[in-house]
Every structure is written in structure tokens, then in C-alpha cells.
């Protein structure tokens, strides 16, 4: 059970990190990066605790934890700069369309 959680945590953290980098250019991926990074961090911690209790090697859990921390910090910055900015642009575009429709 712990190895599966660690693997899932590693995968989520890695995807969060990748989406965080790509989210600087494609803003909607920045919105996915932060939840993936947080999920990867949590799954890695839980999986690491279960593996440690079983007395097995927990290298993948440690890698997921480290990448999860880095991905959470980086994707958090990307989320609040690029993602929120992109949402503001979309909302402002919807306001412009509504104003044009009401003319």
C-alpha cells in the first residue's frame, strides 16, 4: 500500500512541477499545477510513513517529497501570478463581450 502511494505521490509531484514550468506560458496549466503538487506532497508523506513502518526502502517517497516541496513552492508562485492573471483576462474579456452585446 505504501509503495503505491509513494509512486502516485512522485508522479503527481513531478506533473505539478512540469505544469508549473509550462504554466508560465500556458496559463490554464498553472491552475492545475498547484493542486497536483500538493497532492503529490501529501501522498508522498503518507506513503513514506507506511513504507517506513513496514521497514522497506523509502527512496521513491523521499524523491516524491523533495520534488513535491519544490513543485508546491514553484507552482504556487506560478498559480498566483500566471494563473490568476489568465483568469482575470478571461473575465475581463467576458465583460467586454457583454458590453458589446448591450450596445
Secondary structure, DSSP 8 states (H G I E B T S, - for coil): -HHHHHHHHHHHHHHHHHHHHHTTTSHHHHHHHHHHHHHHHHHHHHHHHHHHHHT---HHHHHHHHHHHHHHHHHHHHIIIIIHHHHHHHHHHHHHHHHHHT-
